[in-house]
Amino acid sequence: MKIALLSIGPNSYSNRRMVFEAEKRGHAIEVVNYLRCYLKVTPNESSIYYEGRALDYFDAVIPRIGASYTFFGTAVVRQFEIMRTFCLNSSLGITRSRDKLRALQTLARKGFMIPDTGSSHSTNDVGGLIDTVGGAPLVIKLVEGTQGLGVVLTKTRKASESVIQAFCGLKSDILVQDFIGEAGGADLRLFVVGDKVVASMQRKAAKGDFRSNVHRGGSTQKIKITEKERQMAIDSSKALGLQISGVDIIRSKKGPMILEVNSSPGLEGIESTSGENVAEAIIRYIERKAARRKRRDEKEIQT
């Protein structure tokens, strides 16, 4: 099988692991910098070119689209979809998950438990926005923030007003969420591949911080998850149209709540903490799905 790994960071841990596991299982895998691709879109032909070559020979695509390049990255994925190449995550699923507000709206509409959330682009009624989520303490996030950047905990109403006004003054869309203090700065990362949670870990914020992101100095440890948490992760991933995801869950007094569903989850922390071979699980899943797609396409051609 020929696999394209769409990424601008070929030497990252996650990419090196997937390349290793794919080659170990006898597949040809190529890291393609999607920002250097160019597309041909006509009524008669849809093609992708990279370094002068048409990328029409891949059986499967693993999208690793950076948050800063979602627009063009998903355009490249969409072009592969038009060409009927199997994509591990769809362009629509990536777009849905990358927009934090849209993702939360979708999950809330489908009945998933999430922290009480408000959103605004304006400072016309800051007090009203704060009241919608029950007042301080609050977690205030930039809609397009990643890896804990653009996330602030405010402990008083005055501080909340100041941060909201500052963010909105920068013309930034924000989320305002109820702070789940009883979690003690910890959350869970569940790695979903298809219909399974293949690995999980607990992330704990560094002393003096509330953000559990490893990139912000958080620590990780093995954790036993409940069946409810396992099913929430699988179902929320499906709800956003993803086949592979990192689902972040927080344990609250009301029960587990979904914080975020990540369409390009990293492998380093989850593999080293859980001891699970997540990269191999991903490649095995691609093998099954790509083979089914190929058989279906061949059947359609015959009929």
PELIN-V203731 format. One record per residue. N is the residue number from 1. RES is the residue in one small letter. D_CENTER is the distance of its C-alpha to the mean C-alpha in whole Angstrom. Layout:
N/RES/D_CENTER + N/RES/D_CENTER
//
This chain:
1/m/26 + 2/k/24 + 3/i/21 + 4/a/19 + 5/l/16 + 6/l/15 + 7/s/14 + 8/i/17 + 9/g/17 + 10/p/19 + 11/n/20 + 12/s/17 + 13/y/17 + 14/s/14 + 15/n/16 + 16/r/19 + 17/r/18 + 18/m/17 + 19/v/20 + 20/f/22 + 21/e/22 + 22/a/22 + 23/e/25 + 24/k/26 + 25/r/26 + 26/g/28 + 27/h/25 + 28/a/26 + 29/i/22 + 30/e/22 + 31/v/20 + 32/v/20 + 33/n/19 + 34/y/18 + 35/l/19 + 36/r/23 + 37/c/22 + 38/y/25 + 39/l/25 + 40/k/28 + 41/v/28 + 42/t/31 + 43/p/32 + 44/n/34 + 45/e/31 + 46/s/27 + 47/s/27 + 48/i/24 + 49/y/26 + 50/y/26 + 51/e/28 + 52/g/31 + 53/r/30 + 54/a/28 + 55/l/25 + 56/d/27 + 57/y/27 + 58/f/24 + 59/d/23 + 60/a/19 + 61/v/16 + 62/i/13 + 63/p/11 + 64/r/10 + 65/i/10 + 66/g/10 + 67/a/9 + 68/s/13 + 69/y/14 + 70/t/12 + 71/f/15 + 72/f/17 + 73/g/14 + 74/t/13 + 75/a/17 + 76/v/17 + 77/v/15 + 78/r/17 + 79/q/20 + 80/f/20 + 81/e/19 + 82/i/22 + 83/m/24 + 84/r/23 + 85/t/21 + 86/f/19 + 87/c/15 + 88/l/13 + 89/n/10 + 90/s/12 + 91/s/12 + 92/l/12 + 93/g/9 + 94/i/7 + 95/t/10 + 96/r/9 + 97/s/6 + 98/r/7 + 99/d/10 + 100/k/10 + 101/l/13 + 102/r/13 + 103/a/10 + 104/l/13 + 105/q/16 + 106/t/14 + 107/l/14 + 108/a/17 + 109/r/19 + 110/k/18 + 111/g/20 + 112/f/17 + 113/m/18 + 114/i/16 + 115/p/18 + 116/d/20 + 117/t/19 + 118/g/21 + 119/s/20 + 120/s/23 + 121/h/23 + 122/s/27 + 123/t/29 + 124/n/32 + 125/d/31 + 126/v/29 + 127/g/31 + 128/g/30 + 129/l/27 + 130/i/27 + 131/d/29 + 132/t/27 + 133/v/25 + 134/g/28 + 135/g/29 + 136/a/28 + 137/p/26 + 138/l/23 + 139/v/20 + 140/i/19 + 141/k/16 + 142/l/16 + 143/v/14 + 144/e/12 + 145/g/12 + 146/t/10 + 147/q/11 + 148/g/13 + 149/l/15 + 150/g/17 + 151/v/17 + 152/v/20 + 153/l/22 + 154/t/26 + 155/k/28 + 156/t/31 + 157/r/31 + 158/k/33 + 159/a/30 + 160/s/27 + 161/e/29 + 162/s/30 + 163/v/26 + 164/i/25 + 165/q/28 + 166/a/27 + 167/f/23 + 168/c/25 + 169/g/28 + 170/l/25 + 171/k/24 + 172/s/21 + 173/d/19 + 174/i/18 + 175/l/17 + 176/v/20 + 177/q/19 + 178/d/22 + 179/f/22 + 180/i/21 + 181/g/24 + 182/e/25 + 183/a/22 + 184/g/23 + 185/g/20 + 186/a/19 + 187/d/16 + 188/l/14 + 189/r/11 + 190/l/11 + 191/f/10 + 192/v/11 + 193/v/12 + 194/g/14 + 195/d/16 + 196/k/16 + 197/v/15 + 198/v/16 + 199/a/15 + 200/s/15 + 201/m/16 + 202/q/17 + 203/r/16 + 204/k/19 + 205/a/20 + 206/a/23 + 207/k/26 + 208/g/26 + 209/d/23 + 210/f/21 + 211/r/17 + 212/s/16 + 213/n/14 + 214/v/15 + 215/h/15 + 216/r/18 + 217/g/20 + 218/g/19 + 219/s/20 + 220/t/19 + 221/q/21 + 222/k/21 + 223/i/21 + 224/k/22 + 225/i/20 + 226/t/22 + 227/e/22 + 228/k/20 + 229/e/17 + 230/r/17 + 231/q/17 + 232/m/15 + 233/a/12 + 234/i/13 + 235/d/14 + 236/s/11 + 237/s/9 + 238/k/12 + 239/a/13 + 240/l/10 + 241/g/11 + 242/l/9 + 243/q/11 + 244/i/8 + 245/s/6 + 246/g/6 + 247/v/8 + 248/d/10 + 249/i/13 + 250/i/16 + 251/r/20 + 252/s/22 + 253/k/26 + 254/k/24 + 255/g/22 + 256/p/19 + 257/m/16 + 258/i/13 + 259/l/11 + 260/e/8 + 261/v/5 + 262/n/2 + 263/s/3 + 264/s/5 + 265/p/6 + 266/g/9 + 267/l/12 + 268/e/15 + 269/g/15 + 270/i/14 + 271/e/17 + 272/s/19 + 273/t/19 + 274/s/19 + 275/g/21 + 276/e/19 + 277/n/19 + 278/v/16 + 279/a/16 + 280/e/19 + 281/a/17 + 282/i/15 + 283/i/18 + 284/r/20 + 285/y/18 + 286/i/18 + 287/e/22 + 288/r/22 + 289/k/20 + 290/a/22 + 291/a/25 + 292/r/25 + 293/r/24 + 294/k/27 + 295/r/29 + 296/r/28 + 297/d/29 + 298/e/32 + 299/k/33 + 300/e/33 + 301/i/35 + 302/q/38 + 303/t/38
//
